[in-house]
């Protein structure tokens, strides 16, 4: 998939504003990231790598139980 259809750059840029806000992620922010990644209905390898990097920075203690469960669901569903 070319960078013309991949949203990995937009996804990576979004992370900066999300984490600079309060250092964590809430459900609205997670849903936004996923809407960017799935804009073309496919998470390509570059988008997957960005999401993997984001999720690696998040611990269970940093987010609500609902957000943590959603992250685990996304990881499983999209092989992240």
Helices and strands as residue ranges (DSSP letters): H 8-22, H 27-37, H 45-56, G 60-62, H 65-77
